[in-house]
Amino acid sequence: MKNLLKIMSLLVVPALILSLNACSEDDIDVPAASTQANFDYEVEVKTDAETGEIYYEVSFENKSLHAVSYHWDFGNGNTSDEKHPVEIYQEDGIYEVVLTVEPEQDLHYNNLEATERLSLVSTIFRERFDDPELEEDFPPEGWTLIDLNGDGRNWYWDSSMGEDEMEYYIMSDSWDVN
């Protein structure tokens, strides 16, 4: 019986060592990290000192991973190949900004394009909603109504009787649950 145990140990131990070596880290094929296009941006509303017109200075921060070149389309007809560009927008509007990157190496799971909708609209700091005539001319001249979520429901003029007098306001049709 002792001889049988010795023979089995001589066979099992080498087999165990071989199986452990077969699982070494050298044999595992670890794929390279993929290229991911990504960016963030910051908008500064500025006023031209001579004309008084508002414009937007947008600083783009490229957060892409493992990319070797960059191509920006700012949605206003301008492009750039800089890594962290700054773009000037002269007009209010919604712009589709696209960053396309070239990968360090071509892998099937790269994400080489990032897109953001950039909404640039002058901020109105106050408006007199106590004027019932505003209802006839809503939206007021110079206002831009933006349906940012694309649901087709927008802002509308409304009024209701307050405690002592009529109250006038605008309301978002997207927010109204009725």
LINSUL-V772144 format. One line per field, one symbol per residue. ss: DSSP state (H for helix, E for strand, C for the rest). phi: phi as a letter, one per 20 degrees, with the letter a starting at -180 (. if undefined). psi: psi as a letter, one per 20 degrees, with the letter a starting at -180 (. if undefined). A space follows every 10 residues. Layout:
BEGIN
ss: ???
phi: ???
psi: ???
END
This chain:
BEGIN
ss: CHHHHHHHHH HHHHHHHHHH HHCCHHHCCC CCCCCECCEE EEEEEEECCC CCCEEEEEEE EECCECEEEE EEECCCCCEE CCCCCEEEEC CCEEEEEEEE EEECCCCCCC ECEEEEEEEE CCCCCCCCCC CHHHHCCCCC CCCCCCCCCC CCCCEEEEEE ECCCCEEEEE EECCCCCC
phi: .fffffffff efffffffff ffdfffeeee fffeecfabc bcddeccffe emfebcdded dfdfdlddbc cddemdnecb dffcfcddde cfqdceecdd ddffbecfdf debccceddd cgeeebbeee efffgfdeff gnececefem endcfbebbb eefdbfddbd ceffefee
psi: hhhghggghh hgghgggghh hhjqhhipoo qqqrpopqrr qpppprpphg hjqqrpoopp ookqplqirq ppoijjiqrq jqgmrpqpph qqappopppp qpqhqoqikq njpppqpooo pppohqqojj oihhhhkpqq piqoppmhik iipaqqqrqr oaghrqpqrq qphhhpi.
END
